[in-house]
Amino acid sequence: MMTGMIISGIIVCVCTGIVVGIGISQMKSKDPVGFYTGEKPPKKEQVSNVASWNKKHGMMWIVYGICIVASWICSALIGNNYYALVPFAIGVFVPMVIMIFYHQKLVKEYLFR
C-alpha cells in the first residue's frame, strides 16, 4: 500500500511539474501562446494584449497543476480503495473542462476577429 502511494506521488509530481512548466513558459513568452495541441497560436497582430493573454493562459496551467496535486492529496488521505479515485478524477477532469471554457472566454476577450 505504501509503495503504491509513493509511486503514484512521484508520477503525480512529474506530471504536475510538466504542467506547471508549461504555465511558467507561457507566462514568460513574448509571443502569443496557444492552448490546444495542434492549434496554431495567434499572431501578435491578432491579440489586443499579448502579455495579459500569455499571463492568463500560463496561470491557468499553473492552477491546473495545483488542482492535480490537491486532488492526489485528497485521494491519499482517503486511502487505498476505489473511493480514492473520485477526488482524483474530479481534480483532473473538471479543471480541464473549466480551462476549455476559460480559453474560449479569453479568445473572445483578446483576439481580433
N, C-alpha and C positions, 0 to 999 in steps of 0.2 A: 504494500500500500504506500509506504513512504517513498520507495524508489519511483513508483509511477508519478507521484506528486512532484518529485524533484525533476524528473524528465519532462513532465508537462510544463513545469515552471520555466525550465531552460528553453523549451520550444516557444512558449509564450513571450519570453524576454527577447529572443532573437527576432521573432515576427514583429513584436512591438518596436524593437529598435529600428527595423526596416521602415515601418510605418512612420515613426517619429522622424527618422532621417529624411524621408520624402517630404514631410512637412517643413522641416528646417531648410532643406534645399529649395523648396518652393518659396519660402519667405525671403530667402536671400537672393533669389533670381532677379535679374534686371529685366529679363524678357518675360512676357506673359506666359503663365503656365497653363497646362491642360489638366483635365480631371480624369477623363476616361482613357483607358488603354486604347491606342489606335486613333484617338481623337487628336487632330492637329490643333495645337494651341493657337489662340487668336493672334493676329499680328498687333504690334504696338498701336497702329493707327485705328484698330477696331475697339480698343479698350479706353474708356474715359480716364481711368486712374490705375495704371499698371501696378504701382506699389501697393495700393489697397487691395486690388484684385489678388495679387500674389499673397499678401499677408492673410487675407481671409481664407484662401484655399489652403495655405500652409497650416494655419491654426486648426482648420477642420481636420486635417490628418493627425495633428498632434493630439487633439481631443479624442479622436478615434482610438489612438494608441492607449490613452489613459483609460478609456472605456473598456478596452480589451483586458488590460491589467486588472482593473477593478472587478470586472466580471469573473476573471480567473480567481481572484482572492475570495470572492463570494462563494464560488464553487468549491474552493479548497476548504473553506470553513464548514460547508455543508457535509463534506466527507466523501467517501468512496461509494457512491450509489448513483442510481440513474437521475435522481433529483438534482444532482450537482450539474447536470448538463443544462438545466433550464436557465439559470442566470448567465451561464457562459454563452449559450446560444443567443439569448436576448442581447447580451453585451457585444456580440459580434455582428449580428444581422440587423438589429433595429437601428443602430447608428449608421450603418451603410445606407439604409433606405432614407434616413434623415439627410445624409450627406448628398444623396442624389437630388432630393428636393431643394436643398440649400444651394447646390450648384446651379440649378435651374433659376433660382431667385437671383443669384449673382449674375448670371447671363443676362437676365432682363435688366438688372440694375447698372451693369458696367459696359456691356457691349453695344456698339452702334450697329444697327441693322440697316 
